[in-house]
Amino acid sequence: MLQVEELESGYGPMQVLWGPSLKVGKGSITALLGPNGAGKTTTLRTILGTIKPWGGRIIYEGKEITRLPPHKKVEMNIVLVPEGRHLFTNMTAQENLLMGAYQREAQRHIGESLEVVYSLFPILKERARQLAGTLSGGEQQMLTIARGLMTRPKLMMLDEPSQGLAPKLAEEVFAAIEQMRKEAELTILLVEQNVEHALRISDYAYIMHEGRIKAEGSAAKVRESDVREAYLGV
């Protein structure tokens, strides 16, 4: 579904990505792992277009989309759920969800999308009328992911979905990600510091270091290899 070829980008004069290439198969969960500062978030932002690529190619469903602006990529059903919980804290959980369905096509399917979201995240149905700012950390993270689902994506890029969560809550979030892939027929590109959880739910994994892909393979192969210790410290 997604193919990234020798991608280069950065901030101002500082180059961060030095030609990483990766593929994300349709219906898969692909993990992009690496230490802090490796360029993982920059990769996601460059794919979406919020950071302009300096070089390389991005191909999505057989079409080159390298230079398309972010809103055009969103219209092609690509969504990025960024690191942190960027919620409207003074709005209810359901109002936050409805904000995700801002595109015309998504608005036509709001009822259907809410049904899917509430089946995946039943706690959000219970909290529908509660202010987002009063939800627990885990519930806020689920709401953030669910709002991304309201755009009806085909490809969802998740940046550190378990950040700042207690282990039990992180488990719930990862279980929801697995369920999303199955029930919502999503393709997921996952950036995550929790290596064990990420490898457990992923089909394939890339390890990034200093803006380059240093290793790749099936999640099971990476889990058993020495590259984890070499580049991830675990």
Order of alpha helices (4+ residues) and beta strands (2+ residues): beta-beta-beta-beta-alpha-beta-beta-alpha-beta-alpha-alpha-alpha-alpha-alpha-beta-alpha-beta-alpha-beta-beta-alpha
